[in-house]
């Protein structure tokens, strides 16, 4: 080995090298010692909870125990409120103690005590852990396969099951059959295997990935979720279905209960896969506001990230032999991810997702649509709103961009969208007109909404020669303002002013730089022109830079009659026909809104 | 966690400490709410007392 001063050093002997490369050994805690620590923690949690309740009661007695008669205090609304609040925090402390004791069940050396086979058997049979039961052949065929392949290889899934079994809140909310179904779904999850599958798809070495997947998976009872939401109302939504925070996956158990009370185990598994993908994409070495950073947040619409997360959940589960269906709502997320997958290929998609970049996707898009086309697709669309905006319509815009570029490049857009149906994807995607938009629709049988539809349609002719087209997004539920609440005159005027600002900025840009009208053929000039336009839009109070004027409309009111008839439909053909009518209605509304904006903008110009 | 002797534990002592810290933080939040509820009750009782004190001179003048 050459040193800087030219002295040649003898390389270390193999044994020495091994010693040098091996990380220093940490003192290990004996399993028994960990068990004792776990038992002590459980006792501590219990006694702290009891002390908390006793203290609250005693304090209330002390404060209200003076010479004012009890009846008088009981009648006082302030005192009653305080008492209610004390009872509420006491009940929340009980939920917390139960929940944390449940999580302790995932610790300890039980694998040693009961043995791997016993635990695996217990995972299958969902019964008490004993060797006799584990030796009995389970009757759920597919799950036996997992055991033979080495389950429980995923200690995170095992811990999730043990935590679930010890969770009193879950036991209080769900029947034994439902709990067993949850266990069955968790037993099917194998995180390390999923990680290897994704790395394989991406052409990456799983061992070299920055992440090791999720650390914890938890199914939460509604009671516990309420406690969490009260503690952290900004970040915890008690109605959420699932969330991943710093490698920990939290699932609202009640979100997986069908109308008939049955648990859709496939959906639980699929959701764990989706959330686990978020953990793979996040960077543990980069924390912002207490959360691991997701690199795509800075460069792509959030909805596109969600869509790709969903597509890779499907592709990864396929590799694991699990047939799943997309669980996303119609609105653009999944459509954008699916279309990107089709155009750039799953390998590039997975590579960039796992490494946090966009290079391979950009290169693949560039090959098909040119650099400018790739840039138009891989960008954020909504910086703020004209009307309210959100992740799903923004991703819908990415889907429109892909369709528009594909159309320009002479690709068969109908065939591209048709692959979704051919692959068994529930989302139905159709191009609008001559590729100026996209409409999505989807039936969601286990959900009260029944079916959803969303469309994004662009104006054929912009308001002024160089202004971007107006892109109208219509969603059958969720985001956007109701048409009845939109002030079309003001909106048209605002867009008209934006278009005029763009024309003025363009003329000034050409004059100041001594350019010709065809300056956009030069990529450098085009780039600085784009920056000048963004600045002009901001100056004109438009705020929204970028290529399109985006308007988002909520069509829940208009869709109601169709939803009502969907609820009464009995055959698949009937339901399909209604879903299609919802899609057609979304496009009709988009065109209607465009016409209203167009005439308002025209009036503003006069 | 797989130890060198081949036995397996499903959590590390560090993770146990993290869980204990998390529990402590959650209880701290509840304690804060408990304290404010007690303060609310105390305030209401004080109001009652001062109402009584204000009433007393009238009662005496009768």
HADDOCK unambig.tbl for C-alpha pairs under 7 A between the chains (distance, minus, plus):
assign (segid A and resid 31 and name CA) (segid B and resid 9 and name CA) 6.42 0.50 0.50
assign (segid A and resid 34 and name CA) (segid B and resid 13 and name CA) 6.74 0.50 0.50
assign (segid A and resid 56 and name CA) (segid B and resid 34 and name CA) 6.65 0.50 0.50
assign (segid A and resid 59 and name CA) (segid B and resid 38 and name CA) 6.75 0.50 0.50
assign (segid A and resid 60 and name CA) (segid B and resid 38 and name CA) 6.21 0.50 0.50
assign (segid A and resid 63 and name CA) (segid B and resid 41 and name CA) 6.97 0.50 0.50
assign (segid A and resid 63 and name CA) (segid B and resid 42 and name CA) 5.63 0.50 0.50
assign (segid A and resid 64 and name CA) (segid B and resid 45 and name CA) 6.64 0.50 0.50
assign (segid A and resid 78 and name CA) (segid B and resid 41 and name CA) 6.73 0.50 0.50
assign (segid A and resid 78 and name CA) (segid B and resid 44 and name CA) 5.90 0.50 0.50
assign (segid A and resid 79 and name CA) (segid B and resid 41 and name CA) 4.99 0.50 0.50
assign (segid A and resid 79 and name CA) (segid B and resid 44 and name CA) 6.02 0.50 0.50
assign (segid A and resid 82 and name CA) (segid B and resid 37 and name CA) 4.82 0.50 0.50
assign (segid A and resid 82 and name CA) (segid B and resid 38 and name CA) 6.62 0.50 0.50
assign (segid A and resid 82 and name CA) (segid B and resid 40 and name CA) 5.89 0.50 0.50
assign (segid A and resid 82 and name CA) (segid B and resid 41 and name CA) 5.45 0.50 0.50
assign (segid A and resid 85 and name CA) (segid B and resid 37 and name CA) 6.12 0.50 0.50
assign (segid A and resid 86 and name CA) (segid B and resid 34 and name CA) 5.89 0.50 0.50
assign (segid A and resid 86 and name CA) (segid B and resid 37 and name CA) 6.15 0.50 0.50
assign (segid A and resid 89 and name CA) (segid B and resid 30 and name CA) 6.15 0.50 0.50
assign (segid A and resid 89 and name CA) (segid B and resid 34 and name CA) 6.56 0.50 0.50
assign (segid A and resid 100 and name CA) (segid B and resid 23 and name CA) 6.93 0.50 0.50
assign (segid A and resid 106 and name CA) (segid B and resid 10 and name CA) 6.48 0.50 0.50
assign (segid A and resid 107 and name CA) (segid B and resid 10 and name CA) 5.18 0.50 0.50
assign (segid A and resid 107 and name CA) (segid B and resid 11 and name CA) 4.79 0.50 0.50
assign (segid A and resid 108 and name CA) (segid B and resid 9 and name CA) 5.58 0.50 0.50
assign (segid A and resid 108 and name CA) (segid B and resid 10 and name CA) 5.92 0.50 0.50
assign (segid A and resid 108 and name CA) (segid B and resid 11 and name CA) 6.37 0.50 0.50
assign (segid A and resid 109 and name CA) (segid B and resid 8 and name CA) 6.27 0.50 0.50
assign (segid A and resid 109 and name CA) (segid B and resid 9 and name CA) 4.36 0.50 0.50
assign (segid A and resid 109 and name CA) (segid B and resid 10 and name CA) 6.46 0.50 0.50
assign (segid A and resid 111 and name CA) (segid B and resid 8 and name CA) 6.09 0.50 0.50
assign (segid A and resid 111 and name CA) (segid B and resid 9 and name CA) 6.61 0.50 0.50
assign (segid A and resid 112 and name CA) (segid B and resid 7 and name CA) 5.79 0.50 0.50
assign (segid A and resid 112 and name CA) (segid B and resid 8 and name CA) 6.02 0.50 0.50
assign (segid A and resid 155 and name CA) (segid B and resid 10 and name CA) 6.50 0.50 0.50
assign (segid A and resid 231 and name CA) (segid B and resid 29 and name CA) 6.88 0.50 0.50
